[in-house]
Amino acid sequence: STKNLVVVLTPELLSRSWCAGEIVTAWKNGIATLPLVCDGFEPLSDEAQKLIPTLWTPHQKVQLASYGVEMDDVNAAYGW
């Protein structure tokens, strides 16, 4: 069973919907996340965080939703 999730924060992280799926799943299950900040990653403003779903296609959003990952969950889980 997973006890911790290391999230490698790269500039590309936000454009990868499956990364969001993993992060949200950990968040929903009370698994501690440890952010590992890499060169080039910029912390998100609240406004930028709200724009994350605009980076994904409708198909990607449907795939995430089929696993119980909703956009509101993404915003909540990305609040490091």
TILO-807660 format. One record per residue (C-alpha): x, y, z. Coordinates in pm, 1 decimal. Last residue first. Example, Ala and Ser with C-alpha at 12.3 -4.5 7.8 and 13.67 -1.06 7.14 Angstrom:
SITE       px       py       pz
SITE   1367.0   -106.0    714.0
SITE   1230.0   -450.0    780.0
***
This chain:
SITE       px       py       pz
SITE     97.0   2241.9   -206.5
SITE   -252.2   2320.1   -335.6
SITE   -251.9   2093.9   -640.8
SITE   -501.3   1855.6   -480.2
SITE   -771.2   2121.8   -447.4
SITE   -743.1   2243.8   -805.4
SITE   -737.2   1889.6   -938.5
SITE  -1036.7   1790.4   -727.6
SITE  -1237.5   2078.4   -873.4
SITE  -1150.6   1941.7  -1219.6
SITE  -1295.9   1600.4  -1140.1
SITE  -1104.5   1274.1  -1105.9
SITE  -1340.8    981.3  -1048.1
SITE  -1163.0    740.9  -1281.4
SITE  -1410.9    804.6  -1566.1
SITE  -1362.1   1174.9  -1492.5
SITE   -995.1   1143.1  -1584.1
SITE  -1079.7    988.5  -1920.3
SITE  -1346.5   1251.9  -1984.3
SITE  -1095.6   1530.3  -1912.1
SITE   -841.3   1372.2  -2147.8
SITE  -1104.2   1350.3  -2422.4
SITE  -1199.1   1717.1  -2375.1
SITE   -834.2   1803.2  -2438.2
SITE   -612.3   1926.6  -2157.5
SITE   -431.4   2257.8  -2106.3
SITE   -757.9   2440.8  -2030.3
SITE   -787.9   2224.0  -1719.3
SITE   -483.8   2399.6  -1565.6
SITE   -638.5   2747.3  -1591.1
SITE   -759.6   2755.9  -1228.2
SITE   -401.2   2701.8  -1113.6
SITE   -289.4   3005.4  -1311.6
SITE   -538.5   3223.6  -1123.8
SITE   -432.4   3094.2   -783.1
SITE    -69.8   3163.1   -874.6
SITE    133.3   2861.1   -960.2
SITE    485.2   2794.9   -840.1
SITE    734.9   2809.0  -1127.5
SITE    920.8   2495.3  -1227.7
SITE   1232.6   2566.9  -1431.6
SITE   1475.6   2367.9  -1220.8
SITE   1300.8   2089.9  -1032.1
SITE   1084.1   2109.8   -718.4
SITE   1023.2   1779.8   -541.7
SITE    674.2   1797.0   -388.4
SITE    605.5   1536.0   -119.9
SITE    252.6   1407.2   -124.4
SITE     98.4   1234.6    175.4
SITE   -169.7    981.3     92.5
SITE   -513.1   1079.4    224.9
SITE   -697.6    873.9    -33.7
SITE   -845.3   1171.5   -219.4
SITE   -504.0   1341.3   -229.5
SITE   -331.3   1030.1   -365.2
SITE   -595.6    993.5   -635.7
SITE   -567.9   1364.2   -714.0
SITE   -191.4   1338.8   -762.4
SITE   -216.3   1028.0   -979.9
SITE   -487.7   1178.0  -1199.3
SITE   -301.2   1506.0  -1225.8
SITE      1.5   1316.1  -1351.5
SITE   -228.6   1147.7  -1600.6
SITE   -336.3   1488.3  -1731.0
SITE     14.1   1591.5  -1824.7
SITE     20.6   1961.3  -1915.6
SITE     76.7   2066.8  -1556.4
SITE    385.0   1852.2  -1508.6
SITE    574.7   1991.9  -1807.4
SITE    754.7   2268.5  -1611.4
SITE    879.4   2003.0  -1369.4
SITE    750.6   1933.1  -1020.1
SITE    837.4   1572.7   -940.3
SITE    557.3   1460.9   -709.8
SITE    679.6   1209.8   -452.4
SITE    382.6   1008.1   -330.3
SITE    371.5    867.3     21.3
SITE    209.9    574.8    203.5
SITE    125.9    346.2    -86.7
SITE      0.0      0.0      0.0
***
